[in-house]
């Protein structure tokens, strides 16, 4: 089954949930803020989409980090930050154990439909 990782109060995540329901795609919502995420899962997502694409540098959480935390960024450091601060993960993340897609924009919908649809 498809798991949608996101934040309950994120507008994009809410749009993605509505779209999945309209498409008839069964899914489970994993609230990153409430349920958290393991470093192993973040590593798996990063391997699938690239750690730089997974890290949301436009977030208020990123802007709130100390400069020292943002400097000298490596994959390992980014994964550690995303695990500690799940709001740094570009949302939503669609995952069914075989395919992972991060983000939800109009051009991605055919890919999401193909990877996770009926």
C-alpha positions as CSV (number, residue, x, y, z in Angstrom):
1,X,0.0,0.0,0.0
2,X,1.1,3.5,-0.7
3,X,2.2,5.6,2.3
4,X,2.1,9.4,2.0
5,X,4.6,11.0,4.3
6,X,3.8,14.6,5.1
7,X,2.5,17.1,7.7
8,X,-1.2,17.3,8.6
9,X,-1.2,21.1,8.3
10,X,0.7,21.3,5.0
11,X,-1.5,22.6,2.2
12,X,0.4,20.6,-0.4
13,X,0.0,17.4,1.6
14,X,-3.8,18.1,2.0
15,X,-4.0,18.6,-1.8
16,X,-2.1,15.4,-2.4
17,X,-4.5,13.4,-0.1
18,X,-7.6,14.9,-1.9
19,X,-6.0,14.0,-5.3
20,X,-5.2,10.4,-4.2
21,X,-8.8,10.0,-3.0
22,X,-10.2,11.4,-6.2
23,X,-8.0,9.1,-8.2
24,X,-9.1,6.1,-6.1
25,X,-5.6,5.3,-5.0
26,X,-5.6,3.6,-1.6
27,X,-3.1,5.1,0.8
28,X,-2.1,5.6,4.4
29,X,-1.0,9.1,5.7
30,X,2.1,9.2,7.9
31,X,2.3,12.5,9.8
32,X,6.0,13.2,10.1
33,X,5.5,15.6,13.0
34,X,3.5,13.1,15.1
35,X,5.0,9.8,14.0
36,X,8.5,10.9,13.2
37,X,10.8,9.1,10.8
38,X,13.8,6.8,11.1
39,X,17.2,7.6,9.7
40,X,16.9,4.4,7.6
41,X,13.7,5.6,6.0
42,X,15.3,9.0,5.2
43,X,18.3,7.3,3.8
44,X,16.0,5.1,1.6
45,X,14.2,8.2,0.3
46,X,17.4,10.0,-0.3
47,X,18.8,7.1,-2.3
48,X,15.6,7.1,-4.4
49,X,15.2,10.8,-5.1
50,X,18.6,12.3,-4.1
51,X,19.3,13.9,-0.8
52,X,19.6,17.4,-2.2
53,X,16.1,17.1,-3.8
54,X,14.7,15.6,-0.6
55,X,16.1,18.4,1.6
56,X,13.6,21.4,1.7
57,X,15.8,24.5,2.0
58,X,12.8,26.7,1.4
59,X,11.3,25.7,4.7
60,X,11.0,27.9,7.8
61,X,12.7,25.1,9.7
62,X,15.8,25.4,7.4
63,X,15.9,29.1,7.9
64,X,15.7,28.6,11.7
65,X,18.7,26.4,11.8
66,X,22.0,27.8,13.1
67,X,24.5,28.6,10.4
68,X,26.8,25.9,11.7
69,X,24.2,23.3,11.1
70,X,23.8,24.4,7.4
71,X,27.5,24.8,6.6
72,X,29.5,21.9,5.2
73,X,26.4,20.0,4.2
74,X,27.0,16.4,3.2
75,X,24.5,13.6,2.6
76,X,25.1,12.1,6.0
77,X,24.7,15.5,7.7
78,X,21.5,16.2,5.7
79,X,20.0,12.8,6.6
80,X,20.8,13.5,10.3
81,X,19.1,16.9,10.0
82,X,16.0,15.5,8.2
83,X,15.7,12.8,10.8
84,X,15.9,15.2,13.7
85,X,13.7,17.8,11.9
86,X,11.2,16.0,9.7
87,X,9.8,19.3,8.5
88,X,13.1,19.6,6.4
89,X,11.8,16.8,4.2
90,X,10.3,18.0,0.9
91,X,6.7,17.0,1.1
92,X,4.8,15.0,0.5
93,X,6.8,11.8,-0.1
94,X,4.9,9.0,-1.9
95,X,6.3,5.6,-1.0
96,X,5.0,2.0,-1.7
97,X,8.3,0.2,-0.8
98,X,9.3,0.0,-4.5
99,X,9.0,3.6,-5.8
100,X,9.5,6.9,-4.0
101,X,8.4,10.4,-5.3
102,X,9.0,13.6,-3.4
103,X,6.9,16.7,-4.0
104,X,3.5,17.2,-5.6
105,X,3.2,19.4,-8.6
106,X,1.1,19.1,-11.7
107,X,3.9,17.6,-13.9
108,X,4.4,14.8,-11.3
109,X,0.8,13.6,-11.3
110,X,1.3,11.2,-14.3
111,X,4.3,9.7,-12.7
112,X,2.5,9.3,-9.4
113,X,-0.5,7.8,-11.2
114,X,1.7,5.4,-13.1
115,X,3.8,4.3,-10.0
116,X,1.0,4.1,-7.5
117,X,-2.3,4.0,-9.4
118,X,-4.6,1.1,-10.2
